[in-house]
Amino acid sequence: MTEQLTADDWISQGIKALTRGGFTALKADPLARAMGVSRGSFYWHFADLGAFHAAVLRRWREIAAEEIIARVEADSDEPLRALLRRTFGARLDLERAVRNWAAFDAAAQAAVRAIDRRRLDYIQALLAKRGLDAATAQARAQILYWTFLGFALSAAPVPSARLQGLLDEILKMVSG
């Protein structure tokens, strides 16, 4: 590469490597090789591998929670329906990779717990806006989130038309 890399370039490459190869791919040497630079560039932007890992986990949170929530809020569709469509319709390789990482790393585990809490709170708020009392919204948010996690971790492909039917049923179950 002829242009100067930024920390964001490294983080983006880390997200790609994590998605394709798992957390063991998050090392300076292989990332530098993939980007066609020396690992000195890596250490220019990150004090150590732990700092890089923390940055990758922050980016995951942006991608997997904050960006989705922002898009749902901007969508003209009903928010809960839009959330279901966006989350169940997304490629979930990164989700699986981070959750696998969390089984071996305390920082990744903390990041997963934080994003789980953020997502659950958001789902609960959407259900409360639909008129459910707090206890019911909390219980249904948990059930819906467990459903999402089961779907995400199964990695089973579902044809688009079938998925839409399933999402309609999920929406009825948590809203009714």
Secondary structure, 3 states (H helix, E strand, C coil): CCCCCCHHHHHHHHHHHHHHHCHHHCCHHHHHHHHCCCHHHHHHHCCCHHHHHHHHHHHHHHHHHHHHHHHHHHCCCCHHHHHHHHHHCCCCHHHHHHHHHHCCCHHHHHHHHHHHHHHHHHHHHHHHHCCCCHHHHHHHHHHHHHHHHHHHHHCCCCCHHHHHHHHHHHHHHHHC
